[in-house]
Structures are given as C-alpha cells and as structure tokens.
Amino acid sequence: MNDRAIRVKELRKQYPGRDGPVHAVNGIDLEISVGECFGLLGPNGAGKTTTVEILEGLNQPTAGEVEVLGLHWATDETAIRERIGVTLQETRFPDKETVRELLTVFRSFYRAGLAVDDAISRVSLESKANSLIEQLSGGQQQRLAVAIALIGDPEVLFLDEPTTGLDPQSRRQLWEVIRDLRDRDRTVLLTTHYMDEAERLCDRVAVIDQGKIIALGSPRELIARLGGDHIVEFAIDGDGMPLEPAAFSGLDSVLTARADSEGYALTVSEPHRAIPALLDELDSLKRPLARLTTRHVSLEDVFVSLTGRHLRDGAVEETRAFNLGGRRRRNRARPPS
C-alpha cells in the first residue's frame, strides 16, 4: 500500500503577462502522507490556489510532476476523480433544487459513496434537507458544498477556505468533519485564512510566498523556530516621531521587534524581564504607553515573520494570474466519467 497520498516535484505554472510571464507557481516540491491533514498557507497572490487547482486536475502545470494516490492526471483522470472530493472557494448552485435533490444527483456520479442522508448529517443540514437552495444562508450553502465533496466518500479531500463566512458553531462542526476524516485515514488538503484553524487541524503546514514554499513543518515546529514563547504588543501615546522597531530590539529578553498595524510587537523569551525593560525605555524616551498586551506566539506570528504580511494582507489578488491568462476559480465540479 502506498503511504503517500500526494507527491509534487518541481511544479511550475506560468501565465502570460504584459511585462513577461507571471510565475504563479515556481518550483514546488511536496509530499503529503495518507491520513494527514495538510495546510497550505500564503498571502494573496502567493500561488496556493493555483497549486491546489493543479492537484485537483482543474489546471494544467507548465512543468513538473503531480501524483495523486499513486496516479497521474494525464493517464488516470477518471480513477482519480472517483477517489477525491473538492470544495472550491466560490460555489454556485441551481436555486430551485432542494439540498436532498442536489446531493442525490451528485451521489449518482459515483459507484460507491455515502448515503445522501449521511452526507447531510455530517454537515448538520438535516433541518434544511428539503429546502430550496435559494432559501439557504451563505454559510449553509458553504456546508452544502462540503457535503457534495464528501458524497463520494473520498480518500483525498481538497478544501479551499471551507469555513469562510461560517458562523462559529458551523465552523467547529466542520472541524469535526475534518477530524473524523483524519481518524479514518483520509487525507485532507486545507487552505485557510484562519491561523487558529491551521494550528488546531493540521498535522503539517506549508507556507507559500511568490510561488515557492518558504517554510514546511508542523505548526508547533514552525512556532518553535521563531524562538520566543510570548509576544508583547504595545502602542505609544503622543504626536512625536514614530520610533523604529530597532529601538526595542536590544532590550532584555527581546528576540525580535517589528512594527505592527497599531503599534509594535516584540517576540520575547521572558515577559517578566522584557516588560519592565520596555517601560524603562519608554520612560527614558518620554513616550507614554497607550496599550500593552501579552500572548503566546501563534502561527500568525510565524507567517508575519516569514512574509512580512498578515495572511489577509497584500495588494496583489491571487486571481490576477487568471485574469491575465486563465479563469476565476468557481465550483463547476466535473463528476467522474
């Protein structure tokens, strides 16, 4: 039995642009094990959606090798489609069908899979089973998209930002679906904008920026690489000139210092030493403190340290490449043939 669900080697994707080719994916190597929940993280325009589309068979690579469950899209397309499930970023359904009717149609595309009512219950849509899709909220439609991805009982499930727009309860219900899949040795590839989601669900994560993987490991390993255990966030009162983060980098127990959107963030090893040193420094500079909080280091801090941006930041939209030479990513799922 092959214990490798996905293998990618030297994956590249280029699109034509006005000033030369756009390198959406620029040489990615990746292996994901059977039963692993793997997170793909990156700012807008990093190349993560392009990578996922290629793995799903919805996009063709410019170069490189892609293997899904030991199979290749060029020769085994039907066999792969029978064994994977896909939830895309944007989903459109026919308004005048009910939840049960739509799932019944998709169930008919597979030789084996879940019972329709089982798929409905896994995403907690029992009360909406006979409702028209146009009557569902945005969050309920997102859960329906996940149910469609589950209906074939896939060995590999691709979830591209599946909890965006969900209320907290629905989000946690979907987390339980993902955990159940992992417990049954099913593989999940997840992209998300929620760092707590990646920390709680993913066995490993890869951070992609500018089409390349710049960090790979478990959330705990990546957090440990940052060095400190705590973050001290603070802001300064007054109308004086902004201070450079370097003004705080030499303080006792401070490992790194950076400007944040509303002040400064220090990565520290011992808050009980760093905070008094910070207060003394601000007092000597005659800059009164406006706000100060402490917290544990998170995957978000790792992401900012690596890319210089928060996950939702970035002026370049990931869809730029599609506007130049491809298409926008929508859920027009192609069933197995």
C-alpha positions in Angstrom: 0.0 0.0 0.0 1.3 3.4 -0.9 1.5 5.6 2.2 1.9 8.7 0.1 -1.4 10.5 -0.9 0.1 13.4 -2.9 3.5 13.9 -4.4 4.6 17.1 -6.2 8.0 17.6 -7.8 9.4 20.8 -9.4 5.8 22.1 -10.0 5.6 25.2 -12.1 2.8 27.3 -13.6 3.3 30.4 -15.8 0.8 32.8 -17.3 1.4 35.3 -20.0 1.7 38.9 -18.8 2.3 42.4 -20.3 5.8 42.5 -18.9 6.7 38.9 -19.3 5.5 35.6 -17.8 3.8 35.5 -14.4 5.2 32.7 -12.3 2.2 31.7 -10.2 4.0 28.5 -9.1 7.8 28.5 -9.2 9.2 25.1 -8.4 7.3 23.4 -5.6 8.3 20.0 -4.1 5.8 18.5 -1.7 4.8 15.1 -0.3 1.6 14.5 1.8 1.0 11.2 3.6 -2.1 9.2 3.7 -4.3 10.2 6.7 -2.6 13.6 7.0 -4.4 16.9 7.4 -2.1 19.3 5.5 -2.4 23.1 5.5 -1.4 25.3 2.6 -1.0 28.9 3.7 0.0 32.0 1.8 -0.8 35.7 1.3 -2.9 36.7 -1.7 -1.0 36.1 -4.9 1.3 33.5 -3.3 0.3 30.7 -5.7 -1.6 28.4 -3.3 -4.8 28.3 -5.2 -3.0 27.6 -8.4 -1.2 24.8 -6.7 -4.4 23.3 -5.4 -6.1 23.6 -8.8 -3.3 21.6 -10.4 -3.6 18.9 -7.8 -7.4 18.7 -8.3 -7.0 18.3 -12.0 -8.6 21.7 -12.8 -5.5 23.3 -14.1 -2.5 22.1 -16.2 1.0 22.7 -14.9 3.6 24.3 -17.2 6.2 21.8 -15.9 6.7 19.3 -13.1 5.2 16.1 -11.8 2.0 15.6 -9.9 0.9 12.3 -8.4 -2.4 11.7 -6.5 -2.9 8.4 -4.8 -0.1 6.9 -6.9 -1.9 8.0 -10.1 -1.4 10.7 -12.7 -3.9 13.1 -14.2 -2.7 12.6 -17.8 -3.4 8.8 -17.7 -5.7 8.2 -14.8 -8.2 11.1 -14.7 -11.4 9.0 -14.1 -9.8 6.9 -11.4 -8.6 9.9 -9.5 -11.9 11.7 -9.7 -13.6 8.6 -8.2 -11.3 8.9 -5.2 -11.2 12.6 -4.4 -13.6 15.3 -3.2 -13.2 19.1 -3.9 -14.6 22.2 -2.3 -13.7 25.4 -4.2 -13.6 29.0 -3.0 -16.7 30.1 -4.8 -19.7 27.8 -5.2 -22.9 28.3 -7.3 -25.9 26.0 -7.2 -29.2 25.9 -9.1 -31.6 27.8 -6.9 -34.7 25.7 -7.5 -33.4 22.4 -6.3 -33.5 21.1 -2.8 -30.5 20.1 -0.7 -31.5 16.4 -1.0 -32.2 16.6 -4.7 -28.8 18.1 -5.5 -26.9 15.6 -3.3 -28.8 12.8 -4.9 -27.7 14.0 -8.3 -24.0 14.1 -7.2 -24.3 10.7 -5.5 -25.3 9.2 -8.8 -21.9 10.1 -10.3 -20.0 7.7 -8.0 -20.1 3.9 -8.0 -19.6 4.0 -4.2 -20.0 6.6 -1.6 -22.1 7.9 1.3 -25.8 7.8 1.6 -27.4 11.2 0.9 -28.8 11.5 4.4 -25.4 10.6 5.9 -23.7 13.4 3.9 -26.4 15.8 5.0 -26.0 14.9 8.7 -22.2 15.2 8.5 -22.6 18.9 7.8 -25.6 19.4 10.1 -28.1 20.4 7.4 -30.9 17.9 8.4 -33.4 20.7 9.0 -32.7 22.1 5.5 -32.7 18.8 3.6 -36.0 19.6 1.8 -35.4 23.4 1.5 -34.7 25.0 -1.8 -31.1 26.1 -2.2 -32.1 29.7 -2.7 -33.5 29.6 0.9 -30.2 28.7 2.4 -27.9 31.3 4.0 -24.4 31.8 2.7 -22.9 29.6 5.5 -25.5 26.8 4.8 -24.6 26.9 1.1 -20.9 26.5 2.1 -21.7 23.5 4.2 -23.7 22.1 1.3 -20.6 22.5 -0.9 -18.6 20.4 1.7 -21.4 17.7 1.7 -21.0 17.5 -2.1 -17.3 17.0 -1.7 -18.0 14.2 0.8 -20.7 12.4 -1.1 -18.2 10.1 -2.9 -16.5 9.2 0.4 -13.2 10.5 -0.9 -9.8 9.2 0.1 -8.4 12.7 -0.5 -10.4 15.8 0.2 -9.4 19.3 -1.1 -10.9 22.1 1.0 -10.1 25.6 -0.3 -11.0 28.1 2.5 -14.0 26.0 3.6 -15.0 27.9 6.7 -15.0 31.4 5.2 -18.4 33.0 6.0 -19.4 30.3 8.5 -20.7 31.2 12.0 -18.6 29.9 14.9 -20.8 26.9 15.5 -20.9 25.8 11.9 -17.1 26.3 11.7 -16.5 24.0 14.6 -18.9 21.4 13.2 -16.8 21.4 10.0 -13.7 21.0 12.1 -15.2 17.8 13.5 -15.8 16.5 9.9 -12.2 17.1 9.1 -11.0 15.4 12.3 -13.3 12.4 11.6 -11.8 12.1 8.1 -8.3 12.1 9.5 -9.3 9.5 12.1 -10.4 7.3 9.2 -7.0 7.7 7.5 -8.4 10.0 4.8 -6.2 12.8 3.6 -7.2 16.5 3.8 -5.5 19.3 2.0 -6.8 22.6 3.5 -6.2 26.2 2.6 -7.4 28.7 5.2 -7.2 32.3 6.2 -7.7 31.4 9.9 -4.4 30.7 11.7 -6.2 29.0 14.7 -7.8 26.6 12.2 -4.5 25.6 10.8 -3.0 25.2 14.3 -5.8 23.0 15.5 -6.4 20.8 12.5 -3.2 20.5 10.5 -0.5 17.9 11.1 1.8 19.9 8.9 1.6 23.2 7.0 3.5 24.7 4.1 3.8 28.5 3.8 3.9 29.6 0.2 5.1 33.0 -1.0 5.9 34.1 -4.6 5.2 30.7 -5.9 7.6 28.9 -3.6 7.4 27.0 -0.3 9.3 29.1 2.2 8.5 27.0 5.4 7.3 23.5 6.0 6.6 21.6 9.2 4.1 21.0 11.9 2.6 24.2 13.4 4.4 23.5 16.7 7.8 23.2 14.8 7.3 26.4 12.9 6.3 28.3 16.1 9.4 26.9 17.8 11.6 28.2 15.0 10.5 31.8 15.8 12.4 31.5 19.1 10.4 33.1 21.8 7.3 31.8 23.6 5.5 35.2 24.0 4.5 38.3 22.1 4.4 41.7 23.7 2.2 44.1 21.7 2.0 47.8 22.6 1.2 51.2 21.3 2.6 54.7 22.3 0.7 57.8 23.0 1.7 61.2 21.7 2.3 63.0 18.4 6.1 62.6 18.3 8.0 61.0 15.5 7.3 57.2 15.2 10.1 55.1 16.7 11.9 52.5 14.7 11.4 48.9 16.0 15.2 48.6 16.3 14.8 50.9 19.3 13.4 47.9 21.3 15.4 45.0 19.8 18.2 45.3 22.3 16.0 45.2 25.4 16.4 42.5 27.9 14.8 39.2 26.7 13.6 40.7 23.4 14.4 38.4 20.4 12.8 40.3 17.6 10.9 43.6 17.2 8.7 44.8 14.4 6.1 47.5 13.7 2.5 46.3 13.7 -0.6 47.9 12.3 -1.4 49.7 15.6 1.9 49.8 17.3 4.8 47.4 17.9 5.2 43.6 18.5 8.1 42.1 20.4 8.9 38.4 20.4 10.3 37.7 23.9 11.6 34.7 25.8 10.7 36.1 29.3 7.9 38.6 29.6 8.6 39.4 33.2 12.0 40.7 32.2 11.1 42.3 28.8 8.1 44.3 30.1 10.0 46.3 32.8 12.8 46.9 30.3 10.3 48.2 27.8 8.6 50.5 30.4 12.0 51.9 31.4 13.0 52.6 27.8 9.7 54.4 27.1 10.1 56.4 30.2 13.6 57.5 29.2 12.3 58.5 25.8 9.3 60.3 27.4 6.9 58.4 25.3 3.8 57.4 27.4 2.4 53.9 26.9 -1.1 53.7 25.4 -1.7 50.0 25.3 0.1 46.8 26.3 -0.9 43.1 26.0 0.9 39.8 26.1 0.1 36.5 24.5 1.6 33.2 23.3 3.3 33.0 19.9 1.0 31.8 17.2 1.2 30.5 13.7 0.1 34.0 12.6 3.4 35.4 14.1 5.4 32.9 12.2 3.6 33.9 9.0 4.3 37.6 9.5 7.9 36.8 10.3 8.3 34.9 7.1 6.4 37.0 4.7 6.2 40.5 6.3 2.4 40.4 5.9 -0.6 39.2 7.7 -2.4 36.4 5.8 -5.2 38.7 4.6 -2.8 41.5 3.6 -1.3 42.0 0.2 -2.2 44.2 -2.8 -2.0 41.5 -5.4 -5.0 39.3 -5.7 -4.4 35.7 -6.4 -6.9 35.8 -9.2 -4.6 38.2 -11.1 -3.0 35.3 -13.0 -6.4 34.0 -14.1 -7.4 37.4 -15.3 -4.2 37.5 -17.4 -4.4 34.1 -18.9 -6.8 31.8 -17.2 -10.1 31.8 -15.3 -11.5 32.6 -12.0 -11.9 29.7 -9.6 -15.6 28.6 -9.3 -17.3 25.4 -8.3 -18.2 23.9 -11.6 -17.4 20.4 -10.4 -16.7 17.8 -13.0 -18.0 14.4 -11.8 -16.2 11.2 -12.5 -17.0 10.0 -16.1 
